[in-house]
């Protein structure tokens, strides 16, 4: 029963359902998910951890990157069943449809280069205030 409850709780949050729907289209890193959902990186990471613990997503490390994808459901028959069903659900939901159309626009290289340049600007502003 614990595995069933974990899966249901993981899917009870709209952001986590959106993550599942995006991962149906492509493997994504935390920065891409953060950008797509317009949430903090720590929030995205927490959502991914809940989904991982429920057996819904898996990850693989690729150098500095951690790439998330949908699980094959082998750890939990409940996760496997829900992933199979969710694939066909919510396609007419406006928020899900919008993310599905835009999911390939979120590219880690672009996102991370913007974050680095923002970080550099902040560092310059702090340095100029100190001096």
TIMI-2910 file (N, C-alpha, C, CB; in pm, 1 decimal, decimal comma, always signed):
<rs>
+----------+----------+----------+----------+----------+----------+----------+----------+----------+----------+----------+----------+------+
!      n_x !      n_y !      n_z !     ca_x !     ca_y !     ca_z !      c_x !      c_y !      c_z !     cb_x !     cb_y !     cb_z ! resn !
+----------+----------+----------+----------+----------+----------+----------+----------+----------+----------+----------+----------+------+
!    +82,4 !   -119,7 !     +0,0 !     +0,0 !     +0,0 !     +0,0 !    +86,6 !   +125,8 !     +0,0 !    -93,6 !     +0,0 !   +120,8 !  Unk !
!   +205,9 !   +120,2 !    +60,8 !   +291,8 !   +238,7 !    +68,2 !   +332,0 !   +288,1 !    -70,0 !   +416,4 !   +208,3 !   +150,2 !  Unk !
!   +363,8 !   +196,7 !   -161,6 !   +402,2 !   +238,0 !   -298,0 !   +285,8 !   +305,8 !   -369,5 !   +450,4 !   +116,4 !   -379,9 !  Unk !
!   +165,6 !   +254,3 !   -349,3 !    +46,1 !   +313,7 !   -409,5 !    +27,0 !   +456,1 !   -359,1 !    -78,8 !   +228,7 !   -378,4 !  Unk !
!    +36,3 !   +474,6 !   -228,5 !    +17,4 !   +607,4 !   -168,1 !   +124,3 !   +704,5 !   -217,9 !    +21,5 !   +598,1 !    -13,6 !  Unk !
!   +249,9 !   +659,3 !   -228,3 !   +357,7 !   +745,9 !   -278,7 !   +327,8 !   +795,4 !   -419,2 !   +491,5 !   +671,4 !   -277,5 !  Unk !
!   +281,5 !   +706,5 !   -504,9 !   +250,2 !   +744,8 !   -642,8 !   +135,7 !   +844,8 !   -644,9 !   +214,4 !   +620,8 !   -727,3 !  Unk !
!    +31,5 !   +817,4 !   -568,4 !    -84,2 !   +907,3 !   -567,3 !    -48,0 !  +1044,8 !   -511,1 !   -198,1 !   +846,0 !   -485,5 !  Unk !
!    +30,5 !  +1047,1 !   -404,3 !    +73,6 !  +1175,1 !   -346,7 !   +161,7 !  +1251,4 !   -444,6 !   +148,9 !  +1152,4 !   -214,5 !  Unk !
!   +250,3 !  +1180,3 !   -511,8 !   +338,6 !  +1246,5 !   -608,2 !   +258,5 !  +1311,3 !   -719,8 !   +438,6 !  +1146,7 !   -666,8 !  Unk !
!   +150,9 !  +1248,8 !   -760,5 !    +69,8 !  +1301,8 !   -870,4 !    -39,5 !  +1396,9 !   -823,4 !     +7,3 !  +1188,4 !   -947,1 !  Unk !
!    -42,4 !  +1427,9 !   -694,8 !   -146,3 !  +1516,8 !   -643,0 !   -109,4 !  +1664,0 !   -657,5 !   -173,4 !  +1485,3 !   -497,6 !  Unk !
!    +10,0 !  +1693,0 !   -704,3 !    +54,6 !  +1831,5 !   -719,6 !    +56,7 !  +1869,1 !   -868,2 !   +195,4 !  +1851,5 !   -656,0 !  Unk !
!     -6,8 !  +1980,4 !   -905,9 !    -12,2 !  +2019,2 !  -1047,6 !   +125,9 !  +2036,8 !  -1111,8 !    -90,0 !  +2147,8 !  -1061,7 !  Unk !
!   +221,3 !  +2090,3 !  -1038,5 !   +355,5 !  +2108,6 !  -1095,7 !   +420,8 !  +1974,8 !  -1126,5 !   +444,2 !  +2189,0 !  -1000,0 !  Unk !
!   +401,2 !  +1878,1 !  -1040,7 !   +459,9 !  +1746,1 !  -1065,1 !   +393,3 !  +1676,9 !  -1183,6 !   +448,0 !  +1658,6 !   -940,0 !  Unk !
!   +264,2 !  +1695,9 !  -1199,9 !   +195,8 !  +1640,7 !  -1317,3 !   +250,1 !  +1707,6 !  -1444,0 !    +41,0 !  +1660,9 !  -1306,4 !  Unk !
!   +272,9 !  +1837,8 !  -1439,2 !   +329,7 !  +1907,6 !  -1555,4 !   +469,6 !  +1855,9 !  -1587,4 !   +334,4 !  +2059,2 !  -1530,0 !  Unk !
!   +547,5 !  +1827,6 !  -1485,4 !   +681,3 !  +1771,3 !  -1508,1 !   +669,0 !  +1637,3 !  -1580,0 !   +758,1 !  +1754,2 !  -1373,4 !  Unk !
!   +578,4 !  +1552,4 !  -1534,0 !   +556,4 !  +1422,8 !  -1599,0 !   +518,6 !  +1443,7 !  -1745,3 !   +445,9 !  +1342,4 !  -1525,6 !  Unk !
!   +427,8 !  +1535,8 !  -1771,0 !   +383,4 !  +1559,8 !  -1908,1 !   +497,8 !  +1611,1 !  -1995,7 !   +267,7 !  +1659,8 !  -1909,3 !  Unk !
!   +584,9 !  +1696,1 !  -1941,6 !   +698,9 !  +1745,1 !  -2020,4 !   +798,0 !  +1632,3 !  -2047,9 !   +769,8 !  +1861,2 !  -1947,1 !  Unk !
!   +820,4 !  +1547,8 !  -1948,2 !   +915,4 !  +1438,4 !  -1965,0 !   +865,6 !  +1332,2 !  -2063,2 !   +944,0 !  +1374,4 !  -1830,8 !  Unk !
!   +737,6 !  +1336,0 !  -2096,8 !   +686,9 !  +1247,0 !  -2201,1 !   +747,8 !  +1283,4 !  -2336,2 !   +532,9 !  +1253,7 !  -2208,0 !  Unk !
!   +787,7 !  +1409,2 !  -2350,2 !   +838,7 !  +1458,9 !  -2478,2 !   +990,4 !  +1455,0 !  -2489,3 !   +791,7 !  +1599,0 !  -2499,9 !  Unk !
!  +1059,2 !  +1475,9 !  -2374,9 !  +1205,5 !  +1475,5 !  -2380,9 !  +1264,7 !  +1465,5 !  -2241,3 !  +1257,3 !  +1601,8 !  -2451,5 !  Unk !
!  +1387,6 !  +1421,3 !  -2237,0 !  +1465,7 !  +1419,6 !  -2114,0 !  +1499,0 !  +1566,1 !  -2081,5 !  +1597,4 !  +1330,2 !  -2128,8 !  Unk !
!  +1495,4 !  +1601,2 !  -1952,9 !  +1518,9 !  +1740,1 !  -1914,8 !  +1606,4 !  +1748,2 !  -1790,7 !  +1386,2 !  +1812,3 !  -1890,6 !  Unk !
!  +1679,9 !  +1858,3 !  -1779,7 !  +1756,9 !  +1884,8 !  -1658,2 !  +1676,2 !  +1979,8 !  -1569,3 !  +1897,8 !  +1945,6 !  -1692,3 !  Unk !
!  +1722,3 !  +1997,8 !  -1447,2 !  +1650,0 !  +2081,4 !  -1350,7 !  +1633,4 !  +2223,6 !  -1402,8 !  +1723,2 !  +2083,3 !  -1216,0 !  Unk !
!  +1737,3 !  +2279,4 !  -1465,2 !  +1727,4 !  +2418,4 !  -1510,8 !  +1620,1 !  +2434,4 !  -1618,2 !  +1862,5 !  +2466,3 !  -1564,7 !  Unk !
!  +1603,0 !  +2334,4 !  -1705,0 !  +1498,3 !  +2341,3 !  -1807,1 !  +1360,0 !  +2333,0 !  -1743,1 !  +1516,0 !  +2228,3 !  -1910,4 !  Unk !
!  +1345,7 !  +2245,6 !  -1645,4 !  +1217,0 !  +2230,9 !  -1576,0 !  +1185,2 !  +2358,3 !  -1498,7 !  +1219,1 !  +2108,7 !  -1480,2 !  Unk !
!  +1285,5 !  +2413,7 !  -1430,7 !  +1268,7 !  +2538,1 !  -1356,1 !  +1221,1 !  +2649,6 !  -1449,0 !  +1400,8 !  +2578,3 !  -1287,0 !  Unk !
!  +1285,5 !  +2660,5 !  -1563,0 !  +1250,3 !  +2764,8 !  -1659,6 !  +1108,7 !  +2744,8 !  -1713,2 !  +1350,6 !  +2766,2 !  -1775,7 !  Unk !
!  +1074,1 !  +2622,1 !  -1747,3 !   +942,3 !  +2593,1 !  -1804,5 !   +829,6 !  +2624,2 !  -1706,3 !   +934,6 !  +2446,9 !  -1847,2 !  Unk !
!   +849,7 !  +2588,5 !  -1580,5 !   +744,1 !  +2607,3 !  -1480,0 !   +754,0 !  +2741,1 !  -1406,9 !   +749,2 !  +2495,0 !  -1379,1 !  Unk !
!   +863,7 !  +2813,7 !  -1432,2 !   +886,7 !  +2942,6 !  -1366,6 !   +883,0 !  +2929,1 !  -1214,5 !   +782,4 !  +3045,0 !  -1412,6 !  Unk !
!   +963,2 !  +2833,5 !  -1165,3 !   +973,9 !  +2808,4 !  -1022,1 !  +1121,2 !  +2811,5 !   -982,8 !   +908,6 !  +2672,0 !   -983,6 !  Unk !
!  +1147,4 !  +2817,1 !   -854,6 !  +1285,0 !  +2816,4 !   -805,5 !  +1349,5 !  +2680,1 !   -830,9 !  +1289,3 !  +2851,0 !   -654,8 !  Unk !
!  +1480,9 !  +2681,0 !   -846,2 !  +1552,0 !  +2555,4 !   -869,5 !  +1531,0 !  +2458,6 !   -753,8 !  +1701,5 !  +2581,5 !   -889,8 !  Unk !
!  +1531,6 !  +2509,9 !   -631,2 !  +1511,8 !  +2421,9 !   -515,5 !  +1373,4 !  +2357,3 !   -518,4 !  +1530,4 !  +2500,4 !   -384,6 !  Unk !
!  +1273,9 !  +2431,1 !   -563,3 !  +1137,7 !  +2377,2 !   -573,7 !  +1132,0 !  +2268,8 !   -680,6 !  +1036,3 !  +2489,8 !   -606,1 !  Unk !
!  +1194,2 !  +2294,6 !   -794,2 !  +1198,3 !  +2194,1 !   -901,3 !  +1267,6 !  +2067,6 !   -852,4 !  +1270,6 !  +2249,8 !  -1026,0 !  Unk !
!  +1377,5 !  +2084,6 !   -781,1 !  +1452,0 !  +1969,4 !   -728,7 !  +1368,7 !  +1889,4 !   -629,7 !  +1581,5 !  +2015,6 !   -661,9 !  Unk !
!  +1293,8 !  +1957,3 !   -544,9 !  +1207,2 !  +1887,4 !   -448,3 !  +1098,4 !  +1807,8 !   -520,0 !  +1142,9 !  +1988,2 !   -350,3 !  Unk !
!  +1038,4 !  +1869,0 !   -621,9 !   +936,5 !  +1798,3 !   -699,3 !   +995,4 !  +1673,5 !   -765,3 !   +875,8 !  +1891,4 !   -806,1 !  Unk !
!  +1113,7 !  +1687,9 !   -822,4 !  +1178,3 !  +1574,0 !   -888,3 !  +1211,0 !  +1463,6 !   -789,2 !  +1305,4 !  +1618,8 !   -959,4 !  Unk !
!  +1251,4 !  +1500,5 !   -670,0 !  +1282,1 !  +1400,8 !   -566,3 !  +1157,2 !  +1320,8 !   -529,1 !  +1340,4 !  +1469,6 !   -440,8 !  Unk !
!  +1044,0 !  +1389,5 !   -513,9 !   +917,1 !  +1321,8 !   -481,4 !   +878,4 !  +1225,9 !   -594,6 !   +803,2 !  +1426,2 !   -457,4 !  Unk !
!   +893,0 !  +1271,9 !   -718,6 !   +859,9 !  +1187,4 !   -833,5 !   +953,5 !  +1067,0 !   -842,9 !   +866,6 !  +1269,0 !   -963,0 !  Unk !
!  +1079,8 !  +1090,0 !   -812,7 !  +1177,5 !   +980,4 !   -815,0 !  +1145,9 !   +876,8 !   -707,1 !  +1320,3 !  +1035,1 !   -795,5 !  Unk !
!  +1117,3 !   +923,6 !   -586,4 !  +1087,2 !   +831,8 !   -476,2 !   +961,1 !   +749,6 !   -502,3 !  +1071,5 !   +909,7 !   -346,4 !  Unk !
!   +870,1 !   +804,7 !   -581,8 !   +747,1 !   +732,8 !   -616,4 !   +769,2 !   +635,9 !   -732,5 !   +636,2 !   +832,1 !   -652,0 !  Unk !
!   +887,2 !   +638,8 !   -792,1 !   +916,5 !   +550,0 !   -904,0 !   +866,3 !   +600,1 !  -1037,5 !   +858,5 !   +416,8 !   -877,9 !  Unk !
!   +835,0 !   +729,3 !  -1045,4 !   +780,2 !   +786,1 !  -1168,9 !   +886,8 !   +842,6 !  -1261,9 !   +681,4 !   +894,2 !  -1135,5 !  Unk !
!   +995,0 !   +892,5 !  -1205,9 !  +1104,4 !   +944,3 !  -1287,8 !  +1236,1 !   +880,9 !  -1244,5 !  +1112,6 !  +1098,5 !  -1277,6 !  Unk !
!  +1329,5 !   +887,9 !  -1333,0 !  +1464,0 !   +840,2 !  -1305,6 !  +1561,5 !   +945,2 !  -1355,8 !  +1490,6 !   +701,5 !  -1372,3 !  Unk !
!  +1685,3 !   +933,4 !  -1315,7 !  +1784,8 !  +1030,2 !  -1362,3 !  +1913,1 !   +959,8 !  -1398,3 !  +1811,4 !  +1137,2 !  -1256,1 !  Unk !
!  +1991,7 !  +1028,8 !  -1477,6 !  +2125,5 !   +981,7 !  -1509,9 !  +2216,1 !  +1103,5 !  -1512,8 !  +2128,7 !   +903,9 !  -1646,4 !  Unk !
!  +2337,0 !  +1083,2 !  -1466,6 !  +2434,1 !  +1191,5 !  -1465,3 !  +2511,8 !  +1189,2 !  -1595,6 !  +2529,5 !  +1180,0 !  -1343,8 !  Unk !
!  +2535,6 !  +1309,0 !  -1647,6 !  +2611,3 !  +1326,7 !  -1771,0 !  +2707,9 !  +1442,1 !  -1747,3 !  +2516,7 !  +1354,3 !  -1894,7 !  Unk !
!  +2823,7 !  +1410,8 !  -1690,6 !  +2917,7 !  +1516,2 !  -1652,7 !  +2857,6 !  +1597,6 !  -1538,9 !  +2951,5 !  +1607,7 !  -1774,2 !  Unk !
!  +2844,7 !  +1728,0 !  -1561,3 !  +2785,9 !  +1817,1 !  -1460,5 !  +2633,3 !  +1814,7 !  -1462,5 !  +2834,7 !  +1959,4 !  -1482,2 !  Unk !
!  +2575,8 !  +1758,8 !  -1567,4 !  +2431,3 !  +1759,5 !  -1584,6 !  +2367,4 !  +1639,0 !  -1516,8 !  +2395,6 !  +1761,6 !  -1732,9 !  Unk !
!  +2246,9 !  +1659,8 !  -1467,2 !  +2162,9 !  +1549,6 !  -1419,9 !  +2038,4 !  +1554,1 !  -1506,8 !  +2128,0 !  +1561,3 !  -1263,9 !  Unk !
!  +2018,3 !  +1450,4 !  -1585,5 !  +1907,7 !  +1443,7 !  -1680,3 !  +1796,2 !  +1355,8 !  -1625,9 !  +1955,9 !  +1390,9 !  -1815,7 !  Unk !
!  +1675,0 !  +1407,9 !  -1627,8 !  +1558,8 !  +1335,6 !  -1577,2 !  +1473,7 !  +1285,9 !  -1693,1 !  +1475,3 !  +1425,1 !  -1483,6 !  Unk !
!  +1419,7 !  +1166,9 !  -1674,4 !  +1329,8 !  +1108,3 !  -1773,6 !  +1225,0 !  +1024,8 !  -1700,7 !  +1408,6 !  +1021,4 !  -1877,4 !  Unk !
!  +1124,2 !   +984,0 !  -1774,5 !  +1021,8 !   +900,1 !  -1714,0 !  +1078,8 !   +761,7 !  -1684,7 !   +898,3 !   +889,8 !  -1806,0 !  Unk !
!  +1036,5 !   +707,5 !  -1574,7 !  +1076,4 !   +572,4 !  -1535,8 !  +1007,4 !   +471,2 !  -1626,5 !  +1041,9 !   +545,0 !  -1386,9 !  Unk !
!  +1062,6 !   +352,3 !  -1632,3 !   +995,1 !   +244,8 !  -1705,7 !   +888,4 !   +177,2 !  -1619,0 !  +1097,6 !   +140,6 !  -1754,0 !  Unk !
!   +878,8 !   +220,7 !  -1492,0 !   +776,3 !   +167,7 !  -1403,1 !   +810,1 !    +32,9 !  -1342,8 !   +648,6 !   +157,0 !  -1476,1 !  Unk !
!   +932,0 !    -14,5 !  -1361,5 !   +966,4 !   -148,2 !  -1312,6 !   +972,1 !   -157,0 !  -1160,0 !  +1099,2 !   -190,5 !  -1370,0 !  Unk !
!   +988,8 !    -44,9 !  -1092,0 !   +994,0 !    -45,9 !   -945,8 !   +856,1 !    -54,8 !   -881,5 !  +1064,3 !    +77,6 !   -896,5 !  Unk !
!   +753,8 !    -15,2 !   -957,0 !   +620,6 !    -11,1 !   -898,6 !   +515,3 !    -32,4 !  -1006,3 !   +597,2 !   +122,1 !   -826,2 !  Unk !
!   +427,9 !   -131,1 !   -989,2 !   +320,5 !   -149,0 !  -1087,0 !   +224,8 !    -29,7 !  -1087,8 !   +243,2 !   -277,6 !  -1057,6 !  Unk !
!   +215,4 !    +40,0 !   -975,2 !   +127,8 !   +157,6 !   -967,5 !   +185,6 !   +271,3 !  -1051,2 !   +109,2 !   +203,1 !   -820,2 !  Unk !
!   +317,8 !   +290,3 !  -1040,7 !   +384,0 !   +393,4 !  -1121,5 !   +369,2 !   +359,6 !  -1269,9 !   +534,7 !   +406,0 !  -1083,0 !  Unk !
!   +390,8 !   +234,0 !  -1305,0 !   +380,5 !   +192,8 !  -1445,1 !   +240,1 !   +218,7 !  -1499,5 !   +416,4 !    +44,1 !  -1459,9 !  Unk !
!   +139,6 !   +183,3 !  -1422,6 !     +0,9 !   +202,5 !  -1466,0 !    -32,5 !   +349,9 !  -1482,2 !    -95,4 !   +138,3 !  -1366,4 !  Unk !
!     +7,9 !   +430,1 !  -1382,8 !    -23,3 !   +572,9 !  -1388,9 !    +50,7 !   +640,8 !  -1503,7 !    +11,9 !   +640,9 !  -1256,4 !  Unk !
!   +177,0 !   +606,0 !  -1525,9 !   +250,8 !   +664,8 !  -1637,1 !   +185,8 !   +629,8 !  -1770,3 !   +396,1 !   +617,6 !  -1635,4 !  Unk !
!   +138,9 !   +507,4 !  -1783,0 !    +70,0 !   +467,0 !  -1905,2 !    -58,9 !   +543,8 !  -1927,1 !    +40,8 !   +319,5 !  -1901,6 !  Unk !
!   -133,6 !   +565,1 !  -1819,4 !   -260,1 !   +638,1 !  -1830,6 !   -239,1 !   +787,0 !  -1851,2 !   -344,2 !   +615,7 !  -1707,2 !  Unk !
!   -145,6 !   +845,2 !  -1777,9 !   -122,2 !   +989,7 !  -1787,3 !    -80,3 !  +1029,4 !  -1928,2 !    -15,3 !  +1033,5 !  -1686,6 !  Unk !
!    -15,5 !   +935,8 !  -1997,3 !    +26,4 !   +965,5 !  -2135,4 !    -92,2 !  +1012,5 !  -2220,3 !    +91,1 !   +840,8 !  -2199,8 !  Unk !
!   -212,3 !   +963,9 !  -2190,6 !   -331,0 !   +996,3 !  -2270,1 !   -421,5 !  +1099,6 !  -2202,5 !   -410,2 !   +870,1 !  -2297,5 !  Unk !
!   -391,5 !  +1133,4 !  -2080,6 !   -476,4 !  +1227,6 !  -2006,6 !   -422,4 !  +1369,7 !  -2017,8 !   -486,4 !  +1186,6 !  -1858,8 !  Unk !
!   -512,5 !  +1464,5 !  -1998,9 !   -481,5 !  +1607,0 !  -1985,6 !   -429,5 !  +1672,7 !  -2112,2 !   -381,7 !  +1625,5 !  -1878,2 !  Unk !
!   -439,5 !  +1608,0 !  -2225,1 !   -390,8 !  +1668,2 !  -2349,2 !   -469,9 !  +1792,6 !  -2386,6 !   -397,1 !  +1567,2 !  -2462,6 !  Unk !
!   -594,6 !  +1801,9 !  -2339,9 !   -676,7 !  +1918,8 !  -2371,0 !   -669,6 !  +2026,6 !  -2263,1 !   -820,2 !  +1876,7 !  -2390,6 !  Unk !
!   -592,5 !  +2003,7 !  -2157,0 !   -572,4 !  +2103,9 !  -2052,7 !   -484,6 !  +2215,4 !  -2109,2 !   -507,7 !  +2040,6 !  -1924,7 !  Unk !
!   -526,3 !  +2340,4 !  -2093,1 !   -455,1 !  +2453,3 !  -2153,4 !   -310,1 !  +2463,7 !  -2105,9 !   -528,0 !  +2582,5 !  -2122,2 !  Unk !
!   -287,5 !  +2448,7 !  -1977,8 !   -151,6 !  +2460,8 !  -1924,0 !    -61,5 !  +2348,9 !  -1976,0 !   -154,6 !  +2458,7 !  -1770,4 !  Unk !
!   -112,6 !  +2227,8 !  -1977,8 !    -35,4 !  +2112,9 !  -2025,4 !     -9,4 !  +2125,5 !  -2175,8 !   -109,8 !  +1980,3 !  -1994,3 !  Unk !
!   -111,6 !  +2163,8 !  -2249,8 !    -95,3 !  +2178,6 !  -2395,1 !     +8,1 !  +2285,8 !  -2427,7 !   -230,0 !  +2213,4 !  -2461,3 !  Unk !
!     +5,6 !  +2396,2 !  -2352,1 !   +103,6 !  +2503,1 !  -2373,5 !   +245,2 !  +2456,5 !  -2347,2 !    +72,1 !  +2621,7 !  -2284,9 !  Unk !
!   +264,3 !  +2384,6 !  -2238,1 !   +397,9 !  +2331,8 !  -2207,6 !   +442,3 !  +2228,7 !  -2311,3 !   +399,4 !  +2268,8 !  -2067,7 !  Unk !
!   +350,4 !  +2145,3 !  -2354,5 !   +384,2 !  +2042,7 !  -2453,5 !   +430,9 !  +2105,6 !  -2584,1 !   +263,8 !  +1951,5 !  -2479,4 !  Unk !
!   +369,3 !  +2217,1 !  -2622,6 !   +409,0 !  +2286,4 !  -2745,8 !   +544,5 !  +2353,2 !  -2730,7 !   +304,3 !  +2390,4 !  -2784,5 !  Unk !
!   +574,8 !  +2400,4 !  -2609,4 !   +696,4 !  +2478,4 !  -2586,8 !   +813,2 !  +2398,6 !  -2529,3 !   +665,5 !  +2591,3 !  -2495,5 !  Unk !
!   +794,4 !  +2271,7 !  -2498,7 !   +895,2 !  +2194,7 !  -2425,4 !  +1031,0 !  +2193,7 !  -2496,3 !   +846,8 !  +2052,0 !  -2405,8 !  Unk !
!  +1032,9 !  +2197,4 !  -2628,0 !  +1160,2 !  +2193,3 !  -2699,6 !  +1227,5 !  +2330,5 !  -2706,2 !  +1138,7 !  +2139,9 !  -2840,1 !  Unk !
!  +1157,2 !  +2435,8 !  -2663,4 !  +1217,4 !  +2568,9 !  -2656,7 !  +1313,7 !  +2580,9 !  -2538,5 !  +1108,3 !  +2675,7 !  -2646,4 !  Unk !
!  +1297,1 !  +2498,8 !  -2438,8 !  +1378,9 !  +2506,3 !  -2318,5 !  +1506,4 !  +2425,5 !  -2339,6 !  +1300,7 !  +2454,7 !  -2194,7 !  Unk !
!  +1615,3 !  +2496,7 !  -2362,5 !  +1744,7 !  +2435,2 !  -2389,7 !  +1844,0 !  +2476,3 !  -2282,1 !  +1796,7 !  +2475,1 !  -2529,9 !  Unk !
!  +1904,0 !  +2379,5 !  -2217,0 !  +1992,6 !  +2405,8 !  -2103,5 !  +2105,9 !  +2500,6 !  -2136,9 !  +2049,5 !  +2277,2 !  -2052,6 !  Unk !
!  +2163,4 !  +2489,7 !  -2255,7 !  +2276,3 !  +2576,2 !  -2291,0 !  +2236,1 !  +2723,0 !  -2289,4 !  +2331,3 !  +2538,7 !  -2428,8 !  Unk !
!  +2120,9 !  +2753,2 !  -2344,5 !  +2070,6 !  +2890,1 !  -2346,6 !  +2036,0 !  +2937,7 !  -2205,7 !  +1947,7 !  +2900,4 !  -2437,7 !  Unk !
!  +1968,0 !  +2853,7 !  -2131,5 !  +1925,0 !  +2889,3 !  -1995,8 !  +2046,1 !  +2913,1 !  -1906,7 !  +1835,5 !  +2778,5 !  -1935,8 !  Unk !
!  +2141,6 !  +2822,7 !  -1910,3 !  +2258,6 !  +2834,9 !  -1822,9 !  +2346,4 !  +2953,2 !  -1861,5 !  +2340,5 !  +2706,8 !  -1826,9 !  Unk !
!  +2356,2 !  +2984,7 !  -1989,5 !  +2436,4 !  +3100,9 !  -2028,8 !  +2369,7 !  +3229,8 !  -1981,0 !  +2456,3 !  +3104,3 !  -2182,3 !  Unk !
!  +2236,4 !  +3234,9 !  -1982,5 !  +2165,4 !  +3352,6 !  -1928,9 !  +2187,4 !  +3364,1 !  -1779,1 !  +2014,1 !  +3344,5 !  -1959,6 !  Unk !
!  +2183,0 !  +3250,7 !  -1708,0 !  +2202,4 !  +3252,7 !  -1563,0 !  +2343,2 !  +3296,9 !  -1528,6 !  +2174,3 !  +3115,0 !  -1502,6 !  Unk !
!  +2442,0 !  +3251,5 !  -1605,5 !  +2580,6 !  +3291,8 !  -1580,4 !  +2597,4 !  +3441,4 !  -1602,4 !  +2677,3 !  +3213,6 !  -1671,1 !  Unk !
!  +2535,8 !  +3495,2 !  -1709,6 !  +2550,6 !  +3638,1 !  -1735,7 !  +2478,1 !  +3720,8 !  -1629,3 !  +2497,1 !  +3672,6 !  -1875,5 !  Unk !
!  +2363,9 !  +3672,4 !  -1580,6 !  +2294,7 !  +3741,3 !  -1470,1 !  +2381,0 !  +3739,6 !  -1345,4 !  +2157,7 !  +3675,6 !  -1440,9 !  Unk !
!  +2442,1 !  +3625,3 !  -1317,5 !  +2529,4 !  +3613,0 !  -1200,9 !  +2648,1 !  +3706,5 !  -1210,8 !  +2577,7 !  +3469,8 !  -1185,5 !  Unk !
!  +2704,5 !  +3719,7 !  -1329,9 !  +2817,8 !  +3810,4 !  -1349,8 !  +2775,0 !  +3954,4 !  -1327,3 !  +2876,5 !  +3794,0 !  -1490,9 !  Unk !
!  +2655,2 !  +3992,3 !  -1374,4 !  +2604,8 !  +4129,3 !  -1353,1 !  +2585,4 !  +4156,8 !  -1204,7 !  +2471,6 !  +4151,0 !  -1428,7 !  Unk !
!  +2530,4 !  +4061,0 !  -1132,3 !  +2508,7 !  +4077,8 !   -988,5 !  +2643,0 !  +4094,8 !   -917,9 !  +2431,2 !  +3956,5 !   -929,8 !  Unk !
!  +2741,6 !  +4013,1 !   -954,8 !  +2874,6 !  +4024,0 !   -893,9 !  +2936,1 !  +4160,8 !   -921,8 !  +2967,2 !  +3912,8 !   -946,4 !  Unk !
!  +2919,2 !  +4212,3 !  -1043,5 !  +2972,2 !  +4345,4 !  -1077,1 !  +2902,6 !  +4453,0 !   -995,1 !  +2955,2 !  +4374,5 !  -1227,7 !  Unk !
!  +2771,4 !  +4440,7 !   -977,5 !  +2697,1 !  +4539,3 !   -899,3 !  +2740,7 !  +4537,2 !   -754,4 !  +2547,1 !  +4513,8 !   -909,0 !  Unk !
!  +2761,2 !  +4420,8 !   -699,2 !  +2806,1 !  +4408,1 !   -559,2 !  +2945,2 !  +4466,8 !   -544,8 !  +2805,3 !  +4259,4 !   -513,2 !  Unk !
!  +3034,7 !  +4434,9 !   -638,3 !  +3171,8 !  +4486,7 !   -632,6 !  +3174,1 !  +4638,9 !   -641,5 !  +3256,3 !  +4426,8 !   -745,5 !  Unk !
!  +3088,4 !  +4695,0 !   -728,8 !  +3087,9 !  +4841,5 !   -742,5 !  +3032,9 !  +4908,9 !   -617,1 !  +3004,9 !  +4883,6 !   -864,7 !  Unk !
!  +2941,6 !  +4844,8 !   -546,0 !  +2889,4 !  +4901,3 !   -422,3 !  +2993,3 !  +4894,4 !   -310,1 !  +2761,7 !  +4828,1 !   -380,5 !  Unk !
!  +3075,5 !  +4787,7 !   -313,3 !  +3178,3 !  +4772,2 !   -211,3 !  +3288,5 !  +4875,8 !   -231,6 !  +3236,8 !  +4629,5 !   -214,3 !  Unk !
!  +3326,8 !  +4896,6 !   -358,1 !  +3434,9 !  +4990,4 !   -387,8 !  +3379,5 !  +5128,7 !   -388,7 !  +3502,7 !  +4958,8 !   -521,7 !  Unk !
+----------+----------+----------+----------+----------+----------+----------+----------+----------+----------+----------+----------+------+
</rs>
